[in-house]
Amino acid sequence: MRSLTFLFAALVMAPPASAQSSLGLAGIEATMGLTASSGTSFATGRLSGDFRITEAHGFQLDLSARDYPGGYLGQIDGHLYLAPSTRSKYGLFASLADVSGREATIAYAGAEGIFALGSDTILQARAGIGYARPGAFDFVAADAQLAHALSDTIAVHVGAQIAEVQEQALDTRPWAAELGLDWHIADGPLFLSAALGATGLAGPDSAPSDTYLRLGLTWRFGGAGGARRPISARPFTAPAPFDPLFRRGLF
């Protein structure tokens, strides 16, 4: 938790720079969060940078950490995308996550996109295949999130994800669903989020569902802000296909 706090504070206190730097840096976003579930809580942190390659192509790089009860998970994600218009951007992603102090690695890759369904509604969707060890587990996964701006400062979102692992040692479908609210503070770079969600495991190796409450604070530099910000200022979310398993200490 201390390392996540230091990372966020260092970024926010950094001196201002041009949003479109000589390296093509179009925006930076940093998030800190706290999730409470079943009497336990864990911290999360994420740092994301959006780099423009051309006017229509970009690359997003993310570094994130989740302090699960069973260990600290570090993750790096890359998103190579095409933005042919102001109403969409889509492309390929690759993700690698590793648990500190023990052998647990997850590799995941696939396709994703962000699309405007109207003036105030945004859909983000992702699907891919992955590999996890120990256990040599192959899996497929998908997730989607629908966000709707109620005003210039308030937005609601609903999201869901599911994965499927069919191996002799583990045969299950981890799933999660969430309903949340985002409050963008005036025209500044900060916004607060709160969400109520549930996770569970379906299939032969099932587990009862468990609810959680998540609170987050996000700081963004570069690009437009607010609940109605354009797709160009919306980063791809971080994939977390094994989150329901980590929450239960099953991986």
Protein Blocks (a to p, Z undefined) as FASTA:
>chain_A
ZZmmmmmmmmmmpccddfbdfkopabdcdddddddeehiacddddddddddfblmbccdd
dddddddfkbccddddddddddfbfkbccdddddddddehiacddddddddddddfbfkb
ccddddddddddehiaacddddddddddfbfkbccdddddddddddfklccddddddddd
dddehjbfbdcdddddddddedjkdcdddddddddddddeedjedjkbcfklpccddddf
klmmmmnopZZ
